[in-house]
Amino acid sequence: MYTNALALLLLTAAVLYGCGGASNVQSQSRGPGAQELRAYDAERQYVVRTAQSMIGKPYRYGGNTPGRGFDCSGLVEYSHRVAGIHVPRTTAQQQSAARPVALRDLQPGDLLFFRIEGKTGHVGIYLGDGRFVHAPSGGKSVGVASLDHVYWKPRLIGAGHYY
């Protein structure tokens, strides 16, 4: 019995020593780019979470705070501001200052721009899975819509971000 226990103990020690020894595989350096990417991911997540937490807040033309309500560009400006990112106040300014993003490359936190009555007239924040959060027109509250919706799909004209 003692011999079997000793053999088992030695075998276990050998296996554990082999797992804890020096590795022949070199670890890949993440470099500064990876840290920046993580920071951008954190900012994106914060913007998305903030915008989602405003769901149900009332629409108010010119509004950009939870207490006053939001218009579409006010929701975008507020969600970025609390994440420490400066974004212009109006939809047209937001579109012209944003870094363009191809629609096929959308990521949560990207801004979606829509043409309403012949001009860039609406903006929302992409959530992923073809959905976005936005402050629709008067009488409604901040909510989530689908990019495939019959109203929004033909009006989508571009995307951008500030990360």
C-alpha positions, 0 to 999 in steps of 0.5 A, a space after each residue: 500500500 505504501 509503495 502504491 501511494 508513493 508511486 502515485 505521489 511521485 507521478 503527480 509531482 512529475 505531472 505538476 512539475 511538467 505543467 509548471 516548467 518554463 514554456 517553449 512558446 514565446 508570449 506575444 507582446 500586446 503592444 500599445 495598440 492592444 491597450 488602446 483597443 481595450 480603452 476604446 472598447 471600454 468607452 464604447 461599452 460605456 456609451 452604449 450602457 449610458 444610452 440604454 439606461 436612458 430608454 424610456 426618457 421623454 423626447 424633448 427638442 433640444 434636450 440633452 439631459 435625463 432630467 429634461 429629456 432628449 432629442 436624437 443628437 442630445 442623446 448621442 452628445 450626453 452618452 458620449 459626454 458622460 464617457 469623457 468624449 466630446 461630440 458636437 451637439 447637432 446631428 449634422 455636426 456629429 456626422 461631419 466630425 465623426 470618423 466614417 465607418 463602413 456599414 458592414 463594419 458596424 460595432 456597438 457604440 457607432 453612430 448611425 445617420 439617417 436622411 430625413 426630409 432631404 438632409 441628415 436629420 436623425 442619429 442613433 447609437 448602434 447596439 449590435 444585432 441590427 438594433 439601435 437606441 435613439 430619441 424619436 420624434 416628439 410624443 415618444 420616448 428614447 427607445 430601441 429600433 431595428 435597422 431593418 424596419 421599413 421606415 429606417 432601412 431606406 433612410 440610413 445614409 452612413 455611420 461613424 464614431 469618435 473612438 
